[in-house]
Amino acid sequence: MLHLPKSNLSRRGKTIMLALTGVFTSLVIAGAFIEIPTPLVSFTMQTFFVQLTSSMMGPLWGGITIALYIFMGLVGIPIFTKGGGFMYVLQPTFGYLIGFFIGTIVGALIIKMFKKKSYWAYLTGNIVNLLITYACGMIYFYFIQTFYFGKSVTAYTIFISLFLIFMPSDLLFTFVASYVALKLKPILNKTIYQVASDEDIAKFEAEQQFEKLKDDDGQKIIPQNELDSCYSQQAENSPLTESNTQSTISENDNQVSVNENNYSTMTTENNDCESNLTKDNLV
């Protein structure tokens, strides 16, 4: 059975994705230092770029992008909000970085589950991404403050200071990131993906038509008009037609013998014709 080839990354597409990995890593780094002040609290653009990375790059490349960002910070490059280095894992806010990585992958997988990539598909994935980020950040903050620094913090304090204050701005960025991804993702897909050719699609459609001719036993049903056409063509091209005409002038005994041979030969050819049609339909 013919299967329509799935969309795969072309060589050019892989090169583009590698380049975009560097681009989005840079955007996530820059987002940590782009602060927007408000009367209550200042917030950064990092959540916006993380969600855009998840929506545009998918679970694999998006995960690689965030992992590269975290790795660069842990090896000592000061790209985190409060510096860098391996000891940054002891920062109470390091859980948000873990949430970025997990949320990016899970959010992208949710978007991928939607057959139709509508605005609601991107919005659903990004909201889940945001919730995972906050969940990881708050849980990590609690354990670090409680078991490493020995400070007691209540769930109410964590909820207010780490979730409720920042949620409105991040939720706004979530809506914006989903809309931007909706507009840009189709353009990116046309650039990086290699889809089935017109010839593959034509073969697939022809195969689907023949699939409809299957009977209950799984055998192919040969259309009667094709069978009659083959019989007619075989009879016209067969040299047995002249032989039959000449045999009618000969003696009766020879006529019976020739007719029997002709009947046997014609039956064999008809069977061959039917067999050829069956094979053609099965290909």
CORDACOR-V335924 format. One line per field, one symbol per residue. burial: I if it has 16 or more other ideal C-beta (glycine too) atoms within 10 Angstrom, else O. Layout:
BEGIN
burial=???
END
This chain:
BEGIN
burial=OOOOOOOOOOOOIOOOIOOIIOOIIOIIIOIIOOOOOOOOOOIIIIIIIIIIIIIIIIIOIIIIIIOOIIOIIIOOOOIIIOOIOOOIOOIIOIIIIIIIIIIIIIIIIIIOOOOOIOOOIIIIIIIIIIIIIIOIIIOIIIOIIOOOOOOOIOOOOIOOOIOOOIOOIIOOIIOOIIOIIIOOIOOIOOOIOOOIOOOOOOOOOOOOOIOOOOOOOOOOOIOOOOOOOIOOOOOOOOOIOOOOOOIOOOOOOOOOOIOOOIOOOIOOIOOOIOOOIOOOIOO
END
